[in-house]
């Protein structure tokens, strides 16, 4: 996915990350975490209004860790030249399941290839080299916004899900382009001449490998056997502060969905068509026309796993919820995390993406409004309420008055499952229906700036569009993009059109 690099607001650093087990000669430098973990003991950690706050009250705080390892030069073409490849040789590390590469300047793009090999826990077998998607800039906040210009964000690749691993090897190879001029000489900021026919584009400064352990879900209330994973914060003072913050943030994230489900619900149940129409009148009756009230076009509300359901640590994200005026269109994405996951692993995968977005990339929250897995399950993304017009950071230039739906996986050559396409259709039939939108129609959105449309231009788009319709990118992958027509037709039928 090629494009300009976007950025968004993160949260403040609060604790150091655990160091990996590395040889002394190439020791890992742990970057401060943008939020500390909560241990999962059940003892009393504080008292609020006379009531004991126990560890299980702070659910769904999720222990875990991020190992941040600086990359090293692997090769030099000449002694005087900068390295043409960076990476890390094979090494033992603490357990992780998701990887990505970040760098200092979010305005700089990584031109080249990022490849990783990992060693599976249990079998000890090393994987083949796997490609990491380097072009991740087009997923982000709009330019010239507070979120888009935050100083906390970093340049980044897309994250890659590799499963539980305890060994890693990585190499970053710069792209060679054009014809090498005999007059070109290396200098500050100049591309590096090589012995080949082209010039090597410089790699971004400050490359680091991020190894993310999503952690385990917190134990169920009353479970005395909740164990702390490595990397979690276990001091009494840290536990107390984090627990209180998690309780407040978790309550807030759940409270915005109480029109649809009880407080602290792990899922929002599906409804039938008639029940959904009644709910529409309750939620938006004053905004509907007489015709819409008489004949509402809305799909039955699908089952949605809440943030509490997939185990979000609400203390990581920014506290404030940010909204746009309405939802006029849905942009479909793929996460480019690879398709090697099972549906049982999805809560862990989403926690890994969330942790990577916030702690590694410096974003204010996970960027997508919703996520859909290969089994068709739908998950709440960015906090603020699933029935509300939450402002996301998913389609650079078109985040206003839209929502972003990410299908977990990579769909450049792999076809999405019928269940995933059906999940998109059911979600859009309901959510677009809340705002009176026909899934088979077009709408106008004003560009916030990008590589396809200049800032301020009114652009006609399908109400269910692919990311590539608003930005020059490969997302959501050719195979998923080809299925959007099917999703539009199905969504319209769910609405009764």
C-alpha positions in Angstrom: 0.0 0.0 0.0 1.7 3.1 -1.2 1.0 6.6 -0.1 1.8 9.5 2.1 2.4 8.8 5.8 -0.3 9.9 8.2 -0.2 10.2 11.9 -2.5 10.4 14.9 -2.6 11.2 18.5 -1.1 8.8 21.0 -0.9 8.7 24.8 1.8 9.7 27.2 4.7 7.4 28.1 4.4 6.0 31.6 6.5 2.9 32.1 9.5 1.0 30.6 8.9 -2.1 28.5 10.5 -5.4 29.3 13.9 -6.1 27.8 14.3 -9.2 25.5 16.9 -11.8 26.2 19.6 -10.7 23.8 23.3 -11.2 23.5 25.3 -8.4 25.2 26.9 -7.3 22.0 23.6 -6.3 20.4 21.4 -5.6 23.5 17.9 -4.4 22.9 17.0 -0.9 24.1 13.5 -0.8 25.5 11.6 2.3 24.6 9.3 3.7 27.3 5.8 2.3 27.1 2.9 4.6 26.4 1.0 3.0 29.3 1.7 0.4 31.9 0.1 -3.0 32.2 -2.2 -4.2 34.9 -1.5 -7.4 36.8 -4.3 -9.9 37.2 -4.3 -10.7 40.9 -7.6 -10.6 42.8 -6.5 -8.8 45.9 -7.9 -5.4 47.0 -5.9 -2.6 45.4 -8.0 0.5 46.4 -11.2 1.7 48.0 -13.7 4.0 46.1 -16.7 5.4 47.9 -16.3 2.7 50.6 -16.3 -0.2 48.1 -13.2 -2.4 47.5 -11.7 -2.2 44.0 -10.3 -5.7 43.3 -8.1 -6.7 40.4 -11.0 -8.4 38.7 -13.0 -5.1 38.9 -10.4 -3.6 36.6 -11.2 -6.0 33.8 -10.6 -6.2 30.9 -7.0 -5.0 31.6 -4.7 -7.3 29.7 -1.1 -8.0 30.7 1.4 -8.2 27.9 4.6 -6.5 26.6 6.3 -4.9 23.7 10.0 -5.6 23.0 11.5 -2.7 21.0 14.8 -3.7 19.4 17.0 -1.2 17.4 18.0 -2.6 14.0 21.7 -2.8 13.1 23.7 -2.6 9.9 24.0 -6.0 8.2 25.9 -5.0 5.0 28.0 -2.2 3.5 28.8 -1.9 -0.2 31.9 0.1 0.6 33.5 1.1 3.9 32.5 4.8 3.4 28.9 4.0 2.4 25.9 3.9 4.7 24.6 0.3 5.3 22.5 -1.0 2.4 20.6 -3.4 4.7 19.6 -3.3 8.3 18.2 -6.0 10.6 18.9 -8.4 13.4 20.4 -11.9 13.2 18.6 -14.9 14.8 18.1 -14.4 18.5 16.1 -15.7 21.5 13.5 -13.2 22.8 10.6 -13.2 25.1 7.3 -14.6 23.7 5.4 -12.5 21.2 2.8 -13.0 18.5 2.8 -9.9 16.3 5.6 -7.9 14.7 6.2 -4.6 13.0 8.9 -2.1 12.3 8.7 1.6 13.3 11.0 4.6 12.7 11.4 8.1 14.0 9.9 10.4 11.4 6.3 9.7 10.4 6.7 11.9 7.3 9.3 9.5 5.9 8.3 6.5 3.9 10.2 3.2 4.0 11.1 2.3 0.4 12.2 -1.3 0.4 11.4 -4.7 1.8 10.9 -5.9 5.4 11.2 -9.6 6.0 11.0 -11.6 9.2 11.5 -15.2 10.3 10.2 -16.4 13.6 10.5 -19.5 15.8 7.3 -21.1 17.0 6.9 -21.8 20.7 6.5 -25.5 21.4 7.9 -26.9 18.1 11.0 -24.7 17.9 10.6 -24.7 14.1 11.7 -21.5 12.2 9.3 -20.1 9.6 10.3 -19.2 6.1 10.9 -15.5 5.4 7.6 -13.5 5.6 6.9 -10.2 4.0 5.8 -7.3 6.2 3.7 -4.7 4.4 5.8 -1.5 4.4 3.3 1.0 3.1 1.1 1.8 6.0 0.9 5.6 5.7 -2.6 5.8 4.1 -4.1 4.4 7.3 -4.3 7.3 9.6 -5.9 10.6 10.5 -6.5 13.4 8.0 -3.7 15.9 7.3 -3.7 19.2 9.2 -5.8 17.8 12.1 -4.8 17.6 15.7 -4.7 13.9 15.5 -2.8 13.9 12.2 -0.1 16.3 13.3 0.6 14.8 16.8 4.3 14.8 17.7 3.9 11.4 19.3 3.4 9.3 16.2 6.1 7.3 14.4 6.5 5.9 10.9 5.5 2.3 10.7 4.9 -0.8 8.7 1.7 -2.7 9.0 1.8 -5.3 11.8 2.1 -9.0 11.0 0.6 -11.8 13.0 3.0 -14.7 13.4 1.5 -16.7 16.2 3.2 -17.4 19.6 7.0 -17.2 19.0 10.2 -16.9 21.0 12.8 -16.3 18.3 13.2 -13.8 15.6 15.3 -12.7 12.6 14.7 -9.6 10.5 16.2 -7.8 7.5 15.2 -4.5 5.9 16.5 -4.1 2.4 16.3 -0.7 0.7 14.8 -0.2 -2.7 17.1 0.3 -5.7 15.6 2.7 -8.3 16.6 4.4 -11.6 19.9 4.5 -13.3 23.0 5.2 -11.4 24.8 8.4 -12.6 28.6 8.3 -12.7 28.6 11.8 -11.3 26.5 10.8 -8.3 28.6 10.8 -5.1 27.5 9.9 -1.6 26.7 12.9 0.6 24.4 14.1 3.4 20.9 13.0 2.4 22.0 11.7 -1.0 21.0 8.2 -2.2 23.8 5.7 -1.9 25.4 4.7 -5.2 25.8 1.0 -5.5 27.8 -1.3 -7.7 24.5 -2.0 -9.6 22.7 0.0 -12.2 20.5 2.0 -9.8 20.7 4.1 -6.7 19.7 2.8 -3.3 17.1 4.9 -1.5 18.1 5.7 2.1 16.3 3.8 4.9 14.5 5.9 7.5 16.4 6.8 10.7 15.7 5.0 13.9 14.4 1.7 12.6 13.2 -0.6 15.4 11.6 -4.0 15.5 8.5 -4.2 17.7 7.6 -7.6 19.1 4.2 -7.5 20.6 2.8 -10.0 23.2 -1.0 -9.3 23.3 -1.2 -11.0 26.7 -4.0 -13.1 28.1 -7.5 -11.9 28.9 -8.0 -11.0 32.5 -9.5 -13.8 34.7 -13.2 -13.9 35.2 -14.7 -12.2 38.2 -14.0 -14.2 41.3 -11.3 -16.3 39.7 -8.5 -16.5 42.3 -6.0 -18.2 39.9 -5.3 -15.3 37.6 -1.6 -15.3 36.9 0.6 -12.4 35.8 2.3 -12.7 32.5 5.9 -11.4 32.0 6.0 -7.7 31.3 3.1 -6.8 33.6 3.3 -4.2 36.3 3.2 -5.8 39.8 4.1 -3.1 42.2 1.3 -2.1 44.6 1.5 1.6 43.7 1.5 0.9 40.0 -1.4 -1.6 40.3 -3.5 0.8 42.3 -3.2 3.7 39.9 -3.6 1.6 36.8 -6.6 -0.3 38.3 -8.4 2.9 39.1 -7.7 4.4 35.7 -8.8 1.2 34.0 -12.0 1.0 35.9 -13.0 4.6 34.9 -11.9 4.2 31.3 -13.5 0.8 30.9 -16.8 2.1 32.3 -16.8 5.0 29.9 -16.1 2.8 26.9 -19.0 0.6 27.9 -21.4 3.3 28.9 -21.6 4.7 25.3 -23.2 1.4 24.3 -25.8 1.1 27.0 -28.6 2.0 24.6 -27.9 -1.3 23.0 -26.6 -3.6 25.8 -26.1 -3.6 29.5 -23.1 -1.8 31.1 -20.0 -4.0 30.8 -21.5 -6.3 28.2 -19.0 -8.4 26.3 -21.2 -8.4 23.2 -24.1 -6.6 21.7 -26.6 -9.2 20.7 -28.2 -9.4 17.3 -31.8 -8.3 16.8 -34.5 -9.2 14.3 -35.7 -6.7 11.6 -38.8 -5.5 13.6 -36.8 -5.1 16.8 -34.1 -3.1 14.9 -36.7 -0.8 13.4 -38.1 -0.1 16.8 -34.6 0.6 18.1 -34.0 3.0 15.1 -37.0 5.0 16.1 -35.8 5.2 19.7 -32.2 6.2 18.7 -32.9 8.5 15.8 -36.6 9.1 15.6 -36.4 12.9 15.8 -34.0 12.9 12.9 -36.1 10.7 10.5 -38.4 12.0 7.9 -42.1 11.0 7.9 -41.3 8.6 5.0 -38.4 7.1 6.9 -40.5 6.6 10.0 -43.2 4.9 8.0 -40.8 2.7 6.0 -37.3 2.5 7.6 -34.6 0.8 5.5 -32.3 -0.8 8.0 -30.7 -4.2 8.3 -31.2 -6.3 11.4 -28.6 -5.4 14.0 -25.8 -7.9 13.9 -24.0 -9.4 16.9 -21.0 -7.2 17.8 -18.2 -8.2 20.2 -17.5 -5.1 22.3 -14.0 -3.8 23.3 -14.6 -5.4 26.7 -15.4 -8.7 24.9 -12.0 -8.8 23.1 -10.1 -7.5 26.1 -9.2 -3.9 25.4 -7.1 -2.2 28.1 -9.0 1.1 28.1 -6.2 2.9 30.1 -4.0 2.9 27.0 -6.1 5.1 24.7 -6.9 8.7 25.0 -9.8 9.3 27.3 -11.8 11.6 25.1 -14.2 10.3 22.4 -14.2 12.2 19.1 -17.1 12.3 16.8 -17.9 13.4 13.2 -21.3 14.7 12.2 -22.8 11.6 10.5 -21.9 8.4 8.7 -22.4 8.8 4.9 -20.1 6.0 3.7 -18.1 2.9 4.8 -14.5 2.3 3.7 -13.4 -1.3 3.6 -9.8 -2.2 4.5 -7.7 -5.3 5.1 -5.3 -5.2 8.1 -2.4 -6.8 6.0 -1.6 -8.9 9.1 -1.6 -12.1 7.1 -4.2 -14.8 7.1 -2.5 -17.3 9.4 -4.9 -16.9 12.3 -7.8 -18.9 13.7 -11.0 -17.3 14.8 -10.3 -18.3 18.4 -7.1 -16.2 18.2 -8.9 -13.1 17.0 -9.3 -11.4 20.4 -5.6 -11.8 20.9 -4.9 -10.6 17.4 -7.0 -7.4 17.9 -5.4 -6.7 21.2 -2.0 -7.0 19.4 -3.1 -4.5 16.7 -4.5 -2.2 19.4 -1.3 -2.3 21.3 0.8 -1.7 18.2 -1.4 1.2 17.1 -1.2 2.9 20.5 2.1 2.0 22.1 4.4 1.5 19.0 2.9 3.9 16.5 1.7 6.5 19.0 -1.9 6.6 17.9 -4.7 7.7 20.2 -6.6 4.4 19.8 -7.0 1.6 17.3 -7.7 3.3 14.0 -10.6 1.2 12.6 -14.2 1.7 13.7 -14.9 -2.1 13.3 -13.1 -5.3 12.5 -14.4 -8.4 10.9 -12.7 -11.9 11.0 -12.7 -14.7 8.5 -15.6 -16.4 10.3 -17.8 -13.3 9.9 -17.6 -12.1 13.5 -17.8 -8.4 14.0 -15.8 -6.5 16.6 -16.0 -3.0 18.0 -12.9 -0.9 17.1 -12.3 2.7 18.1 -14.1 3.6 21.3 -17.0 5.9 21.4 -20.1 3.8 20.7 -21.0 1.4 17.9 -24.2 3.2 17.0 -22.5 6.6 17.0 -20.5 8.5 14.3 -17.0 7.9 15.9 -14.2 9.7 14.1 -11.6 7.0 13.1 -8.1 7.1 11.6 -8.4 4.7 8.7 -8.7 6.4 5.3 -6.3 9.4 5.1 -8.3 12.3 3.7 -11.8 10.8 4.2 -12.2 10.0 7.9 -14.9 12.7 8.4 -18.5 11.5 7.9 -17.4 7.9 7.3 -16.5 4.7 9.1 -13.7 2.2 8.6 -14.2 -1.5 8.5 -11.1 -3.7 8.5 -11.2 -7.4 7.5 -8.5 -9.2 9.5 -6.0 -10.7 7.0 -4.3 -9.9 3.7 -6.3 -10.1 0.5 -4.0 -9.2 -2.3 -4.0 -12.8 -3.7 -6.1 -14.6 -1.0 -9.9 -14.5 -1.5 -11.9 -13.4 1.5 -14.3 -16.0 2.9 -18.0 -15.7 2.2 -18.6 -15.3 5.9 -16.3 -12.2 6.0 -18.1 -10.6 3.0 -21.4 -11.4 4.7 -20.2 -9.8 7.9 -19.4 -6.6 6.0 -22.8 -6.6 4.4 -24.7 -7.2 7.7 -22.7 -4.5 9.5 -23.1 -1.9 6.8 -26.8 -2.7 6.3 -27.3 -1.8 10.0 -24.9 1.0 10.5 -25.6 2.9 7.3 -29.3 2.3 7.9 -29.0 4.2 11.2 -28.1 7.2 9.1 -30.6 6.6 6.2 -27.9 5.5 3.7 -28.6 3.2 0.8 -25.6 0.7 0.5 -26.0 0.7 -3.3 -26.0 4.5 -3.8 -23.3 7.1 -4.0 -22.5 10.1 -1.8 -20.2 13.1 -1.8 -17.4 13.4 0.7 -15.1 16.4 1.0 -11.4 15.4 0.8 -9.1 16.3 3.7 -6.1 16.0 1.5 -4.4 13.0 0.0 -2.6 11.6 -3.1 -5.8 11.2 -5.2 -7.8 14.2 -4.3 -6.7 17.7 -3.1 -8.0 19.1 0.1 -11.5 20.6 -0.1 -12.5 18.7 -3.3 -16.0 17.1 -3.2 -15.7 13.6 -4.4 -18.4 11.2 -5.5 -17.9 7.8 -3.9 -19.9 4.6 -3.4 -21.4 4.4 0.1 -19.5 1.1 0.5 -16.1 1.9 -0.9 -12.7 0.3 -0.8 -9.8 2.2 0.7 -8.3 2.5 -2.7 -11.3 4.6 -3.9 -10.2 7.5 -1.6 -6.4 7.0 -1.7 -3.9 5.5 -4.1 -3.2 2.2 -2.3 -3.5 -1.5 -2.8 -5.8 -1.7 0.3 -8.1 -3.6 0.8 -6.4 -6.0 -1.5 -7.6 -6.9 -5.0 -9.5 -10.0 -4.0 -11.4 -8.3 -1.2 -12.1 -5.2 -3.4 -13.6 -7.5 -6.1 -16.2 -8.6 -3.5 -17.5 -5.2 -2.6 -20.2 -5.3 -5.2 -21.5 -8.5 -3.6 -21.4 -6.8 -0.2 -23.4 -3.8 -1.5 -26.1 -6.0 -3.0 -26.4 -8.1 0.1 -26.5 -5.1 2.4 -29.3 -3.5 0.4 -31.3 -6.7 0.6 -30.8 -6.8 4.4 -32.2 -3.3 4.5 -35.3 -4.4 2.6 -34.5 -2.6 -0.7 
